[in-house]
Amino acid sequence: MKYLSTRGLPQKRSFCDILLEGLAPDGGLYLPESYPQINAQELKRLEGVFFQEGYAALAFNILSLFIDDIPSQDLKNLCEKTYTQKTFGTQEIAPVRALDDGLFIQALSNGPTLAFKDMAMQLLGNLFEYELNRKGQELNILGATSGDTGSAAEYAMRGKKGIRVFMTSPHGRMSPFQQAQMFSLLDDNIFNIAIEGVFDDCQDIVKAVSNDLPFKKQLKIGTVNSINWARLLAQVVYYFAGYFQARKMSQKSRISFAVPSGNFGNVCAAHVARMMGLPLHQLVVATNENNVLDEFFKTGVYRVRSSTDTHETSSPSMDISKASNFERFIFDLLDRDGALTNKLFSTDIDAQGYFDLSADPRFKSIREKFGFTSGSSTHQNRLDTIKDVYQKYQEIIDPHTADGLKVAKECTHQDEAIVVLETALPIKFASTITQALGIEPSRPQAFEGIEALPKRVVLMPANVQKIKDFLLENVK
Ligand SMILES: *Cc1c(COP(=O)(O)O)cnc(C)c1O
């Protein structure tokens, strides 16, 4: 299996070539040159693998279709080491539960940081360690976070050989729970850097350091952002696992997924699964007030937002100004025309801030050919949905999952079962739950009293040179 760039670069790469990279050299994103096809018989076999051997075995089977440069036994070991009950809380790893007839929730949020990013990041940590060891290299991950991504990265990379994580975050702006989660990690290879500034300042620092190419090369600096192909690939697995479980629990003829979406990473994995032949009916893209994606699926116009036009909402992990994985789907929609994809994402977006596919006949085929539908929510919708679910089913869901559920209900048909992805546990966003229900969500035992644990964090001004000095001091 070879990989190509969405912007048409002629060179093809193998999985391990792109594993440690972000963007392709032409600014595009990597995708497999074709999607491996799963026929009905193979699907039946994979279902058997999942129910008899478990999630790790399913992951190994699916990853094997995309990775041909890691020996089979090694890949199997990596999957088994990653997807354990100890790390993900249940034997099913990503269990599906029924709320109602045809309405399901799939829990992706029982990993170490209680959000779905663990599902991919935990595998990435093990893959990175394996590959760096094979190559005899080291990697220093420099990132910026306002919450979920940074902590998922730190929990995945802690204690890993050959890897250090330098994670900047805006000082005093994350919730006390999120701060405690990150700053209580005392591992030698984890560096928390609280920046006197806002999230944009953190991102600007990361950009400035990464743009200094000699420095970047000297210090072997890399990233773990959501455009990494291996992260996306890891997410494909839980759509198969979710489909198999829902199929078993429901009499409905069709199965769809509703996905709380920001950077389009999660639902892009659903798209890949569907392209492989997993019989998913609809892929419901749920956004919050930052409705860049909903707008595209409704109108054919993809318009990125300025930072003043990007809202801070009560589902903060979906607060995006542009959807960084979206280019992957557009490339497929446009019959993999790299030149046209390049024009849309570099020329059109740069010159005018949007592109418009409303007149392209391929846009009209999105629903039929690719299954996509969409909707969005407001803060009040989230509160109402959280309240409604609590009253009807005595369950508490987090605000992101509430966005997914609200839109799922608008899009589901009679003969269809829908699986809403639970992307975080409510305890991470306790203040919104308290606002909706007047009670605090319960806290998994492992997180009791984490706010009182010793913390390892340095406070620094938003100054690029100071951050570079800090990196130089700590990379030995
Ligand atoms: C990251 C995140 C999302 C959005 O996922 P994308 O892959 O960016 O679309 C939704 N919910 C939670 C809780 C997240 O952490």
The ligand as an SDF file (V2000), in Angstrom:
LIG
                    3D

 15 15  0  0  0  0  0  0  0  0999 V2000
  -11.4300   16.6040   19.0820 C   0  0  0  0  0  0  0  0  0  0  0  0
  -12.8280   16.4240   19.5840 C   0  0  0  0  0  0  0  0  0  0  0  0
  -13.9450   16.4940   18.7250 C   0  0  0  0  0  0  0  0  0  0  0  0
  -13.8220   16.8240   17.2500 C   0  0  0  0  0  0  0  0  0  0  0  0
  -13.2130   15.8090   16.5070 O   0  0  0  0  0  0  0  0  0  0  0  0
  -12.6170   16.1140   15.0380 P   0  0  0  0  0  0  0  0  0  0  0  0
  -11.8660   14.9000   14.6750 O   0  0  0  0  0  0  0  0  0  0  0  0
  -11.7380   17.3160   15.1990 O   0  0  0  0  0  0  0  0  0  0  0  0
  -13.7750   16.3780   14.1350 O   0  0  0  0  0  0  0  0  0  0  0  0
  -15.2070   16.2830   19.2570 C   0  0  0  0  0  0  0  0  0  0  0  0
  -15.3750   16.0380   20.5750 N   0  0  0  0  0  0  0  0  0  0  0  0
  -14.3380   15.9690   21.4340 C   0  0  0  0  0  0  0  0  0  0  0  0
  -14.6110   15.7360   22.8690 C   0  0  0  0  0  0  0  0  0  0  0  0
  -13.0270   16.1580   20.9750 C   0  0  0  0  0  0  0  0  0  0  0  0
  -11.9960   16.0940   21.8390 O   0  0  0  0  0  0  0  0  0  0  0  0
  1  2  1  0
  2  3  1  0
  2 14  2  0
  3  4  1  0
  3 10  2  0
  4  5  1  0
  5  6  1  0
  6  7  2  0
  6  8  1  0
  6  9  1  0
 10 11  1  0
 11 12  2  0
 12 13  1  0
 12 14  1  0
 14 15  1  0
M  END
$$$$
